[in-house]
Amino acid sequence: MNEISRYVPITKAKNDLLELIRQVERVDESVAVTKNGVPAAVILSMEKYAGLLEMLEILSDEDTAKSLRTSIRQARKGKWLRTDQVFRR
């Protein structure tokens, strides 16, 4: 997931909420809203939110998470399979 794109003080977010929402949708960015200079909330597009929920669901499955960790370790070691080895017809 991408990092926070920018930080906006809560007063500015309140005053410019409609435009802020439009920008988040258009650019697909994540914006942190700060309160007294400290991040208090995040505004993100519905697409990003849905993706986040999907990822949490996938990672909450122990077998799937274990398989992903194994795949990541293998990839870091340069152990790759060709597409035809994975998807045999």
N, C-alpha and C positions, 0 to 999 in steps of 0.2 A: 504494500500500500504506500502511496506517496506520502511524503511529509506534509506538514501544515504549510500551505502556500503563503499565508500572511496572518498577521495579528491585527485585530481591530478592537479599539476600546468599546466597552459596552454602550456608552453614550452615543458614539458614532454609529454603532450597529443598530441601536434603537431608532435613531433619526433617519438612517438610510437603509432600513431593513428590506424594503421592496427591491431596491437596486442591488443590494448585497445578495439577495436570493437569486435574482436574475443572473448576476455574474457567476455565482456558484454553479448554476445550471448550465450556463453557456460555456464556461471555461473548464468545468468539471474539476474545481479546486476545493480544497478544504480550508476553511477559515476559522481560526481560533478567536473567540470573543474573550477579551480580558476584562477583569474587574480589579481595579487598583494595580494594574500592571501585571497581574497574574492570570494565566489562562484559566477560564472558568467553564467554557463550553466550546463545542465545535459545531460549525454549520457545514454540512456536506450534501451533495446531490443525492436524490433518492437512488440513483444508479449505484453510486459508491456505497451507500448505506446497505442496499440489497446485497451487493458483493461482499461486504463485511460480514453480514449475517450468514451468507452462504459459506464463507470461509470458516467462521466460527462453528457452524454445523459440521463441516467436513473435519475440522481439527478435533472436535469433541468425540468423534468416533475413534476409539483407541487403535483399532486395526489399520484404519486409513492413515492416521497420524504416524504410526510405526512404519508403514510402507513408504510414506513421504520422506521420513527421516533417513531411511535406508537409501532411497533414490538420491537424495541430496548428497549423502556421503559418497555414493558411487560416482556421481557426477563430478564432485570435487576431486576424485582420484582419476578422472578422465575415462571412466568406464561407461562408454556410450554404446547403445545398440542402434543399428540402422532401422529405419522405419519398417522395412520388410521383415525384420526379425521380430518386431513387436506385433505387427498387424499381418499375420500370415493369412493368405487366402485359401 
